[in-house]
Amino acid sequence: MCELTTKKSLPQRIALSRDEKFLLLFTFLKKNPKKK
């Protein structure tokens, strides 16, 4: 059962990690504004 749940949540986990990357980047830029 555990294997089934992990396999089922795998795509969701990938999508979450991708969203988390954008969120982290956004918050990082917001906290530390850089002037080009």
DSSP file (Angstrom, degrees, kcal/mol; ACC not computed):
  #  RESIDUE AA STRUCTURE BP1 BP2  ACC     N-H-->O    O-->H-N    N-H-->O    O-->H-N    TCO  KAPPA ALPHA  PHI   PSI    X-CA   Y-CA   Z-CA
    1    1 A M     >        0   0    0      0, 0.0     4,-2.3     0, 0.0     5,-0.2   0.000 360.0 360.0 360.0 -40.8    0.0    0.0    0.0
    2    2 A C  H  >  +     0   0    0      1,-0.2     4,-2.5     2,-0.2     5,-0.2   0.914 360.0  52.2 -60.3 -42.1    2.8    2.4    0.8
    3    3 A E  H  > S+     0   0    0      1,-0.2     4,-2.5     2,-0.2    -1,-0.2   0.904 108.8  50.7 -61.8 -41.0    4.4    1.8   -2.6
    4    4 A L  H  > S+     0   0    0      2,-0.2     4,-2.3     1,-0.2    -1,-0.2   0.932 111.4  47.1 -62.5 -45.7    1.1    2.6   -4.3
    5    5 A T  H  X S+     0   0    0     -4,-2.3     4,-2.5     1,-0.2    -2,-0.2   0.915 112.8  48.9 -64.6 -42.3    0.6    5.9   -2.4
    6    6 A T  H  X S+     0   0    0     -4,-2.5     4,-0.8     1,-0.2    -1,-0.2   0.923 112.5  48.0 -64.1 -43.2    4.2    7.0   -3.0
    7    7 A K  H  < S+     0   0    0     -4,-2.5     3,-0.3     1,-0.2    -1,-0.2   0.879 113.4  48.6 -63.7 -36.5    3.8    6.3   -6.7
    8    8 A K  H  < S+     0   0    0     -4,-2.3     4,-0.4     1,-0.2    -2,-0.2   0.874 115.1  43.2 -71.7 -36.8    0.5    8.1   -6.8
    9    9 A S  H  X S+     0   0    0     -4,-2.5     4,-2.6     1,-0.2    -1,-0.2   0.470  90.3  91.6 -88.8  -1.3    1.9   11.2   -5.0
   10   10 A L  H  X S+     0   0    0     -4,-0.8     4,-2.3    -3,-0.3    -1,-0.2   0.956  88.0  43.4 -60.6 -53.1    5.1   11.2   -7.0
   11   11 A P  H  > S+     0   0    0      0, 0.0     4,-2.4     0, 0.0    -1,-0.2   0.888 114.8  51.4 -59.6 -38.0    3.9   13.6   -9.7
   12   12 A Q  H  > S+     0   0    0     -4,-0.4     4,-2.5     1,-0.2    -2,-0.2   0.899 108.7  51.2 -64.0 -39.4    2.2   15.8   -7.1
   13   13 A R  H  X S+     0   0    0     -4,-2.6     4,-2.7     2,-0.2    -1,-0.2   0.902 109.7  49.7 -64.5 -40.9    5.5   15.9   -5.2
   14   14 A I  H  X S+     0   0    0     -4,-2.3     4,-2.4     2,-0.2    -2,-0.2   0.934 111.8  47.8 -63.0 -46.0    7.4   17.0   -8.3
   15   15 A A  H  X S+     0   0    0     -4,-2.4     4,-2.5     1,-0.2    -2,-0.2   0.901 112.4  50.1 -61.8 -40.9    4.9   19.7   -9.0
   16   16 A L  H  X S+     0   0    0     -4,-2.5     4,-3.0     2,-0.2    -2,-0.2   0.931 109.9  49.4 -63.0 -45.6    5.1   20.9   -5.4
   17   17 A S  H  X S+     0   0    0     -4,-2.7     4,-2.2     1,-0.2    -1,-0.2   0.902 111.2  50.2 -62.1 -39.5    8.9   20.9   -5.5
   18   18 A R  H  X S+     0   0    0     -4,-2.4     4,-1.8     2,-0.2    -1,-0.2   0.930 113.1  45.6 -64.0 -45.0    8.8   23.0   -8.7
   19   19 A D  H  X S+     0   0    0     -4,-2.5     4,-2.7     1,-0.2    -2,-0.2   0.890 110.5  54.7 -63.5 -38.9    6.3   25.4   -7.2
   20   20 A E  H  X S+     0   0    0     -4,-3.0     4,-3.3     1,-0.2     5,-0.2   0.892 104.6  54.3 -62.6 -38.6    8.4   25.6   -4.0
   21   21 A K  H  X S+     0   0    0     -4,-2.2     4,-2.6     2,-0.2    -1,-0.2   0.946 111.3  44.1 -59.8 -47.8   11.5   26.5   -6.1
   22   22 A F  H  X S+     0   0    0     -4,-1.8     4,-2.8     2,-0.2    -2,-0.2   0.907 114.4  50.3 -63.4 -41.3    9.6   29.4   -7.7
   23   23 A L  H  X S+     0   0    0     -4,-2.7     4,-2.8     2,-0.2     5,-0.2   0.932 111.9  47.0 -63.4 -45.7    8.2   30.4   -4.3
   24   24 A L  H  X S+     0   0    0     -4,-3.3     4,-2.7     1,-0.2    -2,-0.2   0.922 113.8  48.3 -61.6 -44.1   11.7   30.3   -2.7
   25   25 A L  H  X S+     0   0    0     -4,-2.6     4,-2.6    -5,-0.2     5,-0.2   0.918 112.6  48.9 -62.8 -43.3   13.2   32.3   -5.5
   26   26 A F  H  X S+     0   0    0     -4,-2.8     4,-2.3     2,-0.2    -2,-0.2   0.932 113.8  44.9 -62.5 -46.9   10.3   34.9   -5.3
   27   27 A T  H  X S+     0   0    0     -4,-2.8     4,-2.7     2,-0.2     5,-0.2   0.893 112.6  52.8 -65.2 -38.9   10.7   35.3   -1.6
   28   28 A F  H  X S+     0   0    0     -4,-2.7     4,-2.9    -5,-0.2    -2,-0.2   0.932 111.8  44.7 -62.3 -46.0   14.5   35.5   -1.9
   29   29 A L  H  < S+     0   0    0     -4,-2.6    -1,-0.2     1,-0.2    -2,-0.2   0.883 113.7  51.0 -65.3 -37.9   14.3   38.3   -4.5
   30   30 A K  H  < S+     0   0    0     -4,-2.3    -2,-0.2    -5,-0.2    -1,-0.2   0.897 115.6  41.3 -67.0 -39.7   11.6   40.1   -2.4
   31   31 A K  H  < S+     0   0    0     -4,-2.7    -2,-0.2     1,-0.3    -1,-0.2   0.883 125.7  34.8 -75.6 -38.3   13.8   39.9    0.7
   32   32 A N  S  < S-     0   0    0     -4,-2.9     2,-0.3    -5,-0.2    -1,-0.3  -0.709  78.2-166.3-120.1  81.0   17.0   40.7   -1.1
   33   33 A P        -     0   0    0      0, 0.0     2,-0.4     0, 0.0    -3,-0.1  -0.483   9.5-156.4 -68.2 128.0   16.4   43.2   -3.9
   34   34 A K        -     0   0    0     -2,-0.3     2,-0.6    -5,-0.1    -2,-0.0  -0.874   8.2-141.2-109.0 139.6   19.3   43.4   -6.2
   35   35 A K              0   0    0     -2,-0.4     0, 0.0     1,-0.1     0, 0.0  -0.868 360.0 360.0 -98.7 122.1   20.1   46.4   -8.5
   36   36 A K              0   0    0     -2,-0.6    -1,-0.1     0, 0.0    -2,-0.0   0.476 360.0 360.0 -82.0 360.0   21.4   45.3  -11.9
